[in-house]
Amino acid sequence: MASKRKTKSEKPQSFESALQELEALVEKMEDGELELEDALQSFERGIELLRSCQGTLQNADLRVKQLVKKHGKEALISFEDEQE
């Protein structure tokens, strides 16, 4: 049976699609019905997706920290202050 997994060069279009694909892979692997080679390929793809998601989250965290800096120092800004 041919595997329908994405190749290494195929990057997810968004964080959400990567997370959705990762969740589907985990569910499929947890079922325990995959042959060894398919399980290894799924695991490899899962690691790629995990790294992609982690990178996206790290970049988002950095952007948020840059946006909330005030006078060169990080400052917590309440949502109420932003809405005014």
Biopython code that builds the backbone (N, CA, C, O; Angstrom):
import numpy as np
from Bio.PDB.StructureBuilder import StructureBuilder

atoms = [
    (1, "MET", "N", (0.844, -1.187, 0.000)),
    (1, "MET", "CA", (0.000, 0.000, 0.000)),
    (1, "MET", "C", (0.886, 1.245, 0.000)),
    (1, "MET", "O", (1.808, 1.340, 0.810)),
    (2, "ALA", "N", (0.626, 2.183, -0.878)),
    (2, "ALA", "CA", (1.441, 3.383, -0.995)),
    (2, "ALA", "C", (1.120, 4.343, 0.139)),
    (2, "ALA", "O", (-0.037, 4.530, 0.517)),
    (3, "SER", "N", (2.163, 4.938, 0.664)),
    (3, "SER", "CA", (1.998, 5.896, 1.753)),
    (3, "SER", "C", (1.616, 7.254, 1.182)),
    (3, "SER", "O", (2.146, 7.660, 0.148)),
    (4, "LYS", "N", (0.697, 7.965, 1.847)),
    (4, "LYS", "CA", (0.259, 9.278, 1.402)),
    (4, "LYS", "C", (0.899, 10.378, 2.229)),
    (4, "LYS", "O", (0.395, 11.500, 2.264)),
    (5, "ARG", "N", (2.000, 10.072, 2.893)),
    (5, "ARG", "CA", (2.614, 11.072, 3.749)),
    (5, "ARG", "C", (3.305, 12.136, 2.912)),
    (5, "ARG", "O", (3.730, 11.878, 1.786)),
    (6, "LYS", "N", (3.411, 13.317, 3.467)),
    (6, "LYS", "CA", (4.079, 14.412, 2.785)),
    (6, "LYS", "C", (5.579, 14.194, 2.860)),
    (6, "LYS", "O", (6.088, 13.633, 3.831)),
    (7, "THR", "N", (6.277, 14.638, 1.836)),
    (7, "THR", "CA", (7.728, 14.488, 1.818)),
    (7, "THR", "C", (8.371, 15.560, 2.679)),
    (7, "THR", "O", (7.721, 16.524, 3.084)),
    (8, "LYS", "N", (9.662, 15.380, 2.955)),
    (8, "LYS", "CA", (10.377, 16.329, 3.788)),
    (8, "LYS", "C", (10.317, 17.750, 3.234)),
    (8, "LYS", "O", (10.269, 18.715, 3.995)),
    (9, "SER", "N", (10.319, 17.876, 1.909)),
    (9, "SER", "CA", (10.358, 19.200, 1.309)),
    (9, "SER", "C", (9.024, 19.933, 1.406)),
    (9, "SER", "O", (8.971, 21.146, 1.206)),
    (10, "GLU", "N", (7.956, 19.216, 1.709)),
    (10, "GLU", "CA", (6.651, 19.860, 1.818)),
    (10, "GLU", "C", (6.460, 20.452, 3.204)),
    (10, "GLU", "O", (6.297, 19.730, 4.187)),
    (11, "LYS", "N", (6.482, 21.762, 3.266)),
    (11, "LYS", "CA", (6.267, 22.430, 4.544)),
    (11, "LYS", "C", (4.792, 22.773, 4.665)),
    (11, "LYS", "O", (4.143, 23.096, 3.670)),
    (12, "PRO", "N", (4.265, 22.706, 5.872)),
    (12, "PRO", "CA", (2.855, 23.062, 6.059)),
    (12, "PRO", "C", (2.632, 24.530, 5.710)),
    (12, "PRO", "O", (3.518, 25.368, 5.876)),
    (13, "GLN", "N", (1.437, 24.818, 5.226)),
    (13, "GLN", "CA", (1.119, 26.187, 4.832)),
    (13, "GLN", "C", (0.937, 27.109, 6.030)),
    (13, "GLN", "O", (1.142, 28.318, 5.916)),
    (14, "SER", "N", (0.557, 26.560, 7.169)),
    (14, "SER", "CA", (0.331, 27.386, 8.353)),
    (14, "SER", "C", (0.605, 26.561, 9.606)),
    (14, "SER", "O", (0.724, 25.337, 9.557)),
    (15, "PHE", "N", (0.700, 27.265, 10.722)),
    (15, "PHE", "CA", (0.867, 26.606, 12.009)),
    (15, "PHE", "C", (-0.298, 25.661, 12.272)),
    (15, "PHE", "O", (-0.113, 24.534, 12.734)),
    (16, "GLU", "N", (-1.489, 26.138, 11.971)),
    (16, "GLU", "CA", (-2.690, 25.346, 12.230)),
    (16, "GLU", "C", (-2.714, 24.063, 11.404)),
    (16, "GLU", "O", (-3.095, 23.007, 11.908)),
    (17, "SER", "N", (-2.304, 24.151, 10.128)),
    (17, "SER", "CA", (-2.298, 22.948, 9.298)),
    (17, "SER", "C", (-1.214, 21.973, 9.757)),
    (17, "SER", "O", (-1.405, 20.758, 9.700)),
    (18, "ALA", "N", (-0.079, 22.505, 10.211)),
    (18, "ALA", "CA", (0.977, 21.636, 10.736)),
    (18, "ALA", "C", (0.506, 20.919, 11.987)),
    (18, "ALA", "O", (0.744, 19.722, 12.151)),
    (19, "LEU", "N", (-0.157, 21.643, 12.863)),
    (19, "LEU", "CA", (-0.659, 21.059, 14.104)),
    (19, "LEU", "C", (-1.725, 20.010, 13.812)),
    (19, "LEU", "O", (-1.754, 18.955, 14.446)),
    (20, "GLN", "N", (-2.589, 20.297, 12.863)),
    (20, "GLN", "CA", (-3.638, 19.346, 12.487)),
    (20, "GLN", "C", (-3.029, 18.068, 11.910)),
    (20, "GLN", "O", (-3.459, 16.966, 12.250)),
    (21, "GLU", "N", (-2.033, 18.211, 11.042)),
    (21, "GLU", "CA", (-1.373, 17.035, 10.472)),
    (21, "GLU", "C", (-0.652, 16.240, 11.553)),
    (21, "GLU", "O", (-0.690, 15.009, 11.554)),
    (22, "LEU", "N", (0.005, 16.943, 12.471)),
    (22, "LEU", "CA", (0.708, 16.279, 13.564)),
    (22, "LEU", "C", (-0.257, 15.493, 14.441)),
    (22, "LEU", "O", (0.028, 14.356, 14.815)),
    (23, "GLU", "N", (-1.381, 16.084, 14.765)),
    (23, "GLU", "CA", (-2.386, 15.392, 15.581)),
    (23, "GLU", "C", (-2.905, 14.145, 14.875)),
    (23, "GLU", "O", (-3.119, 13.114, 15.514)),
    (24, "ALA", "N", (-3.109, 14.230, 13.556)),
    (24, "ALA", "CA", (-3.583, 13.079, 12.789)),
    (24, "ALA", "C", (-2.535, 11.966, 12.782)),
    (24, "ALA", "O", (-2.872, 10.787, 12.893)),
    (25, "LEU", "N", (-1.265, 12.346, 12.650)),
    (25, "LEU", "CA", (-0.187, 11.351, 12.678)),
    (25, "LEU", "C", (-0.115, 10.647, 14.032)),
    (25, "LEU", "O", (0.029, 9.426, 14.096)),
    (26, "VAL", "N", (-0.214, 11.408, 15.090)),
    (26, "VAL", "CA", (-0.156, 10.837, 16.437)),
    (26, "VAL", "C", (-1.306, 9.855, 16.632)),
    (26, "VAL", "O", (-1.115, 8.756, 17.154)),
    (27, "GLU", "N", (-2.493, 10.258, 16.211)),
    (27, "GLU", "CA", (-3.654, 9.385, 16.351)),
    (27, "GLU", "C", (-3.457, 8.082, 15.567)),
    (27, "GLU", "O", (-3.771, 7.000, 16.062)),
    (28, "LYS", "N", (-2.940, 8.195, 14.354)),
    (28, "LYS", "CA", (-2.711, 7.020, 13.524)),
    (28, "LYS", "C", (-1.654, 6.106, 14.148)),
    (28, "LYS", "O", (-1.784, 4.882, 14.117)),
    (29, "MET", "N", (-0.615, 6.709, 14.710)),
    (29, "MET", "CA", (0.444, 5.913, 15.327)),
    (29, "MET", "C", (-0.040, 5.260, 16.616)),
    (29, "MET", "O", (0.355, 4.136, 16.929)),
    (30, "GLU", "N", (-0.891, 5.951, 17.364)),
    (30, "GLU", "CA", (-1.415, 5.396, 18.609)),
    (30, "GLU", "C", (-2.323, 4.200, 18.363)),
    (30, "GLU", "O", (-2.464, 3.339, 19.231)),
    (31, "ASP", "N", (-2.942, 4.142, 17.178)),
    (31, "ASP", "CA", (-3.791, 3.001, 16.845)),
    (31, "ASP", "C", (-2.986, 1.703, 16.793)),
    (31, "ASP", "O", (-3.530, 0.622, 17.020)),
    (32, "GLY", "N", (-1.694, 1.809, 16.494)),
    (32, "GLY", "CA", (-0.825, 0.634, 16.475)),
    (32, "GLY", "C", (-1.006, -0.270, 15.272)),
    (32, "GLY", "O", (-0.546, -1.412, 15.288)),
    (33, "GLU", "N", (-1.658, 0.210, 14.241)),
    (33, "GLU", "CA", (-1.923, -0.610, 13.067)),
    (33, "GLU", "C", (-0.918, -0.390, 11.936)),
    (33, "GLU", "O", (-0.998, -1.072, 10.915)),
    (34, "LEU", "N", (0.013, 0.533, 12.088)),
    (34, "LEU", "CA", (0.980, 0.826, 11.029)),
    (34, "LEU", "C", (2.072, -0.236, 10.977)),
    (34, "LEU", "O", (2.485, -0.783, 12.000)),
    (35, "GLU", "N", (2.524, -0.508, 9.765)),
    (35, "GLU", "CA", (3.691, -1.365, 9.618)),
    (35, "GLU", "C", (4.906, -0.568, 10.061)),
    (35, "GLU", "O", (4.860, 0.661, 10.125)),
    (36, "LEU", "N", (5.979, -1.259, 10.364)),
    (36, "LEU", "CA", (7.169, -0.610, 10.924)),
    (36, "LEU", "C", (7.662, 0.540, 10.053)),
    (36, "LEU", "O", (7.910, 1.633, 10.563)),
    (37, "GLU", "N", (7.810, 0.316, 8.752)),
    (37, "GLU", "CA", (8.332, 1.368, 7.869)),
    (37, "GLU", "C", (7.399, 2.579, 7.840)),
    (37, "GLU", "O", (7.859, 3.720, 7.870)),
    (38, "ASP", "N", (6.106, 2.332, 7.781)),
    (38, "ASP", "CA", (5.142, 3.439, 7.802)),
    (38, "ASP", "C", (5.183, 4.181, 9.134)),
    (38, "ASP", "O", (5.060, 5.405, 9.168)),
    (39, "ALA", "N", (5.355, 3.449, 10.224)),
    (39, "ALA", "CA", (5.452, 4.073, 11.542)),
    (39, "ALA", "C", (6.701, 4.950, 11.627)),
    (39, "ALA", "O", (6.652, 6.049, 12.180)),
    (40, "LEU", "N", (7.806, 4.472, 11.086)),
    (40, "LEU", "CA", (9.042, 5.260, 11.098)),
    (40, "LEU", "C", (8.904, 6.516, 10.242)),
    (40, "LEU", "O", (9.373, 7.586, 10.629)),
    (41, "GLN", "N", (8.266, 6.390, 9.086)),
    (41, "GLN", "CA", (8.050, 7.552, 8.227)),
    (41, "GLN", "C", (7.114, 8.548, 8.899)),
    (41, "GLN", "O", (7.324, 9.758, 8.821)),
    (42, "SER", "N", (6.103, 8.043, 9.545)),
    (42, "SER", "CA", (5.173, 8.919, 10.268)),
    (42, "SER", "C", (5.883, 9.623, 11.415)),
    (42, "SER", "O", (5.657, 10.809, 11.655)),
    (43, "PHE", "N", (6.736, 8.899, 12.117)),
    (43, "PHE", "CA", (7.497, 9.493, 13.215)),
    (43, "PHE", "C", (8.415, 10.590, 12.685)),
    (43, "PHE", "O", (8.503, 11.668, 13.273)),
    (44, "GLU", "N", (9.097, 10.317, 11.574)),
    (44, "GLU", "CA", (9.997, 11.303, 10.980)),
    (44, "GLU", "C", (9.225, 12.563, 10.573)),
    (44, "GLU", "O", (9.668, 13.680, 10.838)),
    (45, "ARG", "N", (8.081, 12.376, 9.936)),
    (45, "ARG", "CA", (7.258, 13.522, 9.534)),
    (45, "ARG", "C", (6.753, 14.272, 10.768)),
    (45, "ARG", "O", (6.686, 15.501, 10.775)),
    (46, "GLY", "N", (6.404, 13.526, 11.798)),
    (46, "GLY", "CA", (5.958, 14.155, 13.033)),
    (46, "GLY", "C", (7.025, 15.042, 13.651)),
    (46, "GLY", "O", (6.727, 16.130, 14.145)),
    (47, "ILE", "N", (8.265, 14.579, 13.624)),
    (47, "ILE", "CA", (9.381, 15.389, 14.150)),
    (47, "ILE", "C", (9.538, 16.662, 13.325)),
    (47, "ILE", "O", (9.758, 17.737, 13.883)),
    (48, "GLU", "N", (9.428, 16.551, 12.003)),
    (48, "GLU", "CA", (9.519, 17.732, 11.135)),
    (48, "GLU", "C", (8.421, 18.738, 11.475)),
    (48, "GLU", "O", (8.667, 19.940, 11.576)),
    (49, "LEU", "N", (7.209, 18.222, 11.647)),
    (49, "LEU", "CA", (6.084, 19.097, 11.969)),
    (49, "LEU", "C", (6.247, 19.731, 13.343)),
    (49, "LEU", "O", (5.942, 20.909, 13.527)),
    (50, "LEU", "N", (6.725, 18.954, 14.305)),
    (50, "LEU", "CA", (6.951, 19.466, 15.647)),
    (50, "LEU", "C", (7.965, 20.605, 15.623)),
    (50, "LEU", "O", (7.756, 21.645, 16.247)),
    (51, "ARG", "N", (9.057, 20.402, 14.904)),
    (51, "ARG", "CA", (10.086, 21.450, 14.806)),
    (51, "ARG", "C", (9.532, 22.698, 14.118)),
    (51, "ARG", "O", (9.850, 23.821, 14.510)),
    (52, "SER", "N", (8.711, 22.499, 13.099)),
    (52, "SER", "CA", (8.090, 23.631, 12.418)),
    (52, "SER", "C", (7.190, 24.403, 13.379)),
    (52, "SER", "O", (7.242, 25.631, 13.431)),
    (53, "CYS", "N", (6.370, 23.687, 14.135)),
    (53, "CYS", "CA", (5.476, 24.332, 15.104)),
    (53, "CYS", "C", (6.266, 25.057, 16.184)),
    (53, "CYS", "O", (5.922, 26.179, 16.555)),
    (54, "GLN", "N", (7.316, 24.430, 16.688)),
    (54, "GLN", "CA", (8.140, 25.065, 17.718)),
    (54, "GLN", "C", (8.781, 26.343, 17.189)),
    (54, "GLN", "O", (8.823, 27.354, 17.891)),
    (55, "GLY", "N", (9.278, 26.302, 15.966)),
    (55, "GLY", "CA", (9.879, 27.491, 15.365)),
    (55, "GLY", "C", (8.871, 28.613, 15.206)),
    (55, "GLY", "O", (9.178, 29.773, 15.478)),
    (56, "THR", "N", (7.674, 28.272, 14.769)),
    (56, "THR", "CA", (6.620, 29.266, 14.608)),
    (56, "THR", "C", (6.265, 29.895, 15.955)),
    (56, "THR", "O", (6.108, 31.112, 16.055)),
    (57, "LEU", "N", (6.140, 29.063, 16.986)),
    (57, "LEU", "CA", (5.815, 29.584, 18.316)),
    (57, "LEU", "C", (6.938, 30.450, 18.879)),
    (57, "LEU", "O", (6.671, 31.466, 19.521)),
    (58, "GLN", "N", (8.178, 30.063, 18.649)),
    (58, "GLN", "CA", (9.311, 30.867, 19.120)),
    (58, "GLN", "C", (9.335, 32.228, 18.427)),
    (58, "GLN", "O", (9.596, 33.251, 19.060)),
    (59, "ASN", "N", (9.062, 32.229, 17.121)),
    (59, "ASN", "CA", (9.019, 33.497, 16.388)),
    (59, "ASN", "C", (7.880, 34.376, 16.879)),
    (59, "ASN", "O", (8.045, 35.588, 17.016)),
    (60, "ALA", "N", (6.734, 33.778, 17.144)),
    (60, "ALA", "CA", (5.600, 34.547, 17.656)),
    (60, "ALA", "C", (5.922, 35.121, 19.028)),
    (60, "ALA", "O", (5.590, 36.272, 19.311)),
    (61, "ASP", "N", (6.566, 34.328, 19.883)),
    (61, "ASP", "CA", (6.955, 34.789, 21.211)),
    (61, "ASP", "C", (7.908, 35.978, 21.104)),
    (61, "ASP", "O", (7.770, 36.957, 21.837)),
    (62, "LEU", "N", (8.866, 35.890, 20.198)),
    (62, "LEU", "CA", (9.816, 36.981, 20.007)),
    (62, "LEU", "C", (9.100, 38.243, 19.526)),
    (62, "LEU", "O", (9.384, 39.339, 20.008)),
    (63, "ARG", "N", (8.188, 38.093, 18.593)),
    (63, "ARG", "CA", (7.442, 39.246, 18.088)),
    (63, "ARG", "C", (6.626, 39.899, 19.189)),
    (63, "ARG", "O", (6.586, 41.126, 19.288)),
    (64, "VAL", "N", (5.977, 39.096, 20.017)),
    (64, "VAL", "CA", (5.172, 39.644, 21.117)),
    (64, "VAL", "C", (6.073, 40.401, 22.082)),
    (64, "VAL", "O", (5.737, 41.504, 22.511)),
    (65, "LYS", "N", (7.217, 39.814, 22.425)),
    (65, "LYS", "CA", (8.133, 40.498, 23.346)),
    (65, "LYS", "C", (8.613, 41.817, 22.765)),
    (65, "LYS", "O", (8.749, 42.800, 23.492)),
    (66, "GLN", "N", (8.872, 41.850, 21.459)),
    (66, "GLN", "CA", (9.313, 43.098, 20.837)),
    (66, "GLN", "C", (8.203, 44.141, 20.845)),
    (66, "GLN", "O", (8.466, 45.334, 21.000)),
    (67, "LEU", "N", (6.985, 43.697, 20.682)),
    (67, "LEU", "CA", (5.864, 44.637, 20.638)),
    (67, "LEU", "C", (5.520, 45.228, 21.999)),
    (67, "LEU", "O", (4.997, 46.341, 22.072)),
    (68, "VAL", "N", (5.803, 44.504, 23.078)),
    (68, "VAL", "CA", (5.434, 45.015, 24.399)),
    (68, "VAL", "C", (6.580, 45.734, 25.100)),
    (68, "VAL", "O", (6.431, 46.171, 26.241)),
    (69, "LYS", "N", (7.713, 45.859, 24.432)),
    (69, "LYS", "CA", (8.811, 46.604, 25.058)),
    (69, "LYS", "C", (8.444, 48.080, 25.141)),
    (69, "LYS", "O", (7.887, 48.660, 24.208)),
    (70, "LYS", "N", (8.767, 48.656, 26.263)),
    (70, "LYS", "CA", (8.467, 50.064, 26.469)),
    (70, "LYS", "C", (9.697, 50.710, 27.085)),
    (70, "LYS", "O", (10.155, 50.293, 28.149)),
    (71, "HIS", "N", (10.226, 51.713, 26.429)),
    (71, "HIS", "CA", (11.424, 52.411, 26.888)),
    (71, "HIS", "C", (12.594, 51.450, 27.087)),
    (71, "HIS", "O", (13.359, 51.577, 28.044)),
    (72, "GLY", "N", (12.723, 50.499, 26.181)),
    (72, "GLY", "CA", (13.844, 49.574, 26.247)),
    (72, "GLY", "C", (13.688, 48.447, 27.249)),
    (72, "GLY", "O", (14.572, 47.598, 27.360)),
    (73, "LYS", "N", (12.591, 48.419, 27.976)),
    (73, "LYS", "CA", (12.354, 47.367, 28.960)),
    (73, "LYS", "C", (11.033, 46.683, 28.643)),
    (73, "LYS", "O", (10.099, 47.297, 28.126)),
    (74, "GLU", "N", (10.982, 45.399, 28.965)),
    (74, "GLU", "CA", (9.728, 44.690, 28.774)),
    (74, "GLU", "C", (8.728, 45.163, 29.813)),
    (74, "GLU", "O", (9.062, 45.332, 30.986)),
    (75, "ALA", "N", (7.522, 45.372, 29.376)),
    (75, "ALA", "CA", (6.469, 45.809, 30.284)),
    (75, "ALA", "C", (5.218, 45.004, 29.997)),
    (75, "ALA", "O", (4.886, 44.742, 28.841)),
    (76, "LEU", "N", (4.538, 44.620, 31.036)),
    (76, "LEU", "CA", (3.269, 43.937, 30.859)),
    (76, "LEU", "C", (2.199, 44.974, 30.583)),
    (76, "LEU", "O", (2.073, 45.964, 31.303)),
    (77, "ILE", "N", (1.438, 44.738, 29.543)),
    (77, "ILE", "CA", (0.389, 45.663, 29.162)),
    (77, "ILE", "C", (-0.935, 44.919, 29.282)),
    (77, "ILE", "O", (-1.118, 43.870, 28.663)),
    (78, "SER", "N", (-1.849, 45.451, 30.069)),
    (78, "SER", "CA", (-3.135, 44.792, 30.224)),
    (78, "SER", "C", (-3.971, 45.020, 28.978)),
    (78, "SER", "O", (-3.781, 45.999, 28.255)),
    (79, "PHE", "N", (-4.885, 44.114, 28.739)),
    (79, "PHE", "CA", (-5.768, 44.257, 27.582)),
    (79, "PHE", "C", (-6.618, 45.509, 27.698)),
    (79, "PHE", "O", (-6.950, 46.125, 26.685)),
    (80, "GLU", "N", (-6.971, 45.892, 28.902)),
    (80, "GLU", "CA", (-7.788, 47.080, 29.114)),
    (80, "GLU", "C", (-7.059, 48.319, 28.628)),
    (80, "GLU", "O", (-7.673, 49.208, 28.037)),
    (81, "ASP", "N", (-5.736, 48.390, 28.874)),
    (81, "ASP", "CA", (-4.948, 49.535, 28.427)),
    (81, "ASP", "C", (-4.908, 49.630, 26.914)),
    (81, "ASP", "O", (-4.932, 50.730, 26.363)),
    (82, "GLU", "N", (-4.848, 48.487, 26.232)),
    (82, "GLU", "CA", (-4.768, 48.476, 24.771)),
    (82, "GLU", "C", (-6.080, 48.912, 24.127)),
    (82, "GLU", "O", (-6.065, 49.493, 23.042)),
    (83, "GLN", "N", (-7.201, 48.647, 24.766)),
    (83, "GLN", "CA", (-8.501, 48.938, 24.177)),
    (83, "GLN", "C", (-8.848, 50.423, 24.256)),
    (83, "GLN", "O", (-9.749, 50.877, 23.551)),
    (84, "GLU", "N", (-8.180, 51.156, 25.064)),
    (84, "GLU", "CA", (-8.489, 52.584, 25.234)),
    (84, "GLU", "C", (-7.947, 53.401, 24.103)),
    (84, "GLU", "O", (-8.115, 54.621, 24.086)),
]
sb = StructureBuilder()
sb.init_structure("model")
sb.init_model(0)
sb.init_chain("A")
sb.init_seg("    ")
for serial, (resi, resn, name, xyz) in enumerate(atoms, 1):
    if name == "N":
        sb.init_residue(resn, " ", resi, " ")
    sb.init_atom(name, np.array(xyz, "f"), 0.0, 1.0, " ", f" {name:<3s}", serial, name[0])
structure = sb.get_structure()
